[in-house]
Amino acid sequence: MRVGLPKGSLQEATLALFRKAGFNFAVGARSYTAACDDSSISALLIRAQEMSRYVEEGIFDVGLTGRDWIIENRSKVADVADLIYAKVSMRSVKWVLAVPQDSPFHSVKDLRGKRIATEVVNITRDYLERHKVKANVEFSWGATEAKAPDLCDAIVEVTETGNSLRANKYRIIDTVLESWAKLIANHRAMRDSWKRKKIENMAMLLKAAIDAEGKVGLKMNVPRKKLDAVLKVLPALTSPTVSSLHDDKFVAIETVIEERLVIEMIPELKRAGASGIIEYPLNKIIY
């Protein structure tokens, strides 16, 4: 099976996600090929901007790219799974319409007849059409944040945290499009029973790795007479497993919680009567 992996800003986050899912790719420092420990998979790293075109054409059976580039390229591909993660955090990104802080423009309506620079020309034109605004949209080859106000009046740029735009003294007017990573497949590949199963298995494991992000497992032993007190310490949304031990005066509890809660919860569990408390990392959670 031929897999396309995004090269560039998402590369390291993607390879780390695949590792957690159980797919280990070895990539050389200057290589565009990725060797997988699953011998039935061959992989190539290319820019996310191009991925959907190659998947649509069948050069890749499956690929990982952003929702934004699928829309921008007008690609007809099979939508396999949403994978919400980004290069900094496990959340979506936004393409935003922004102007310099001292710009007289405060809404998209103010940009009638003006010039907007962006990498996502089609997405921007679609946005302007929805707002019934006619403006000159030009493709930006990079360094888009350097172009206003001298080379254009506004920009449409992607942001995860907004820090770069603020640092470059931009003011966000509106969100043009929200985007996140998607696992996509070629339609012919999805009609092949072996490839379809392989792709669906990959999607399941990748989503399981994302669901496990920021969570840990806890195990502990608890005297039966203190079980209620210990259960009150655990978050209301958890459904802990309670098992009998050889010594029927004790039970074992196992549960999954948010890692950020551990620093306060473990001392409380100890004070409530739990002992032999073990915290362990999680790679995947399948609901």
Buried (B, 14 or more C-beta within 10 A) or exposed (E): BBBBBBBEBBBEBBBEBBEBBBBEBEBEEEEEEBBBEBEEBBBBBBBBBBBBBBBBEEBBBBBBBBBBBBBBBEBEBBEBBBBBBBBEEBEBBBBBBBBBEEBEBEEBEBBEEBBBBBBBBEBBBBBBEEBEBEBEBBEBEEEBBEBBEEBBBBBBBBBBEEEEBBEBEBBBBEEBBEBBBBBBBBEEBBEBEEBBEBBBEBBBBBBBBBBBBEBBBBBBBBBBEBBEBBBEBBEEEEEBEBEEEEEEEBBBBBBBBEEEBBEEBBEBBBEBBBEEBEBEEBEBBEE
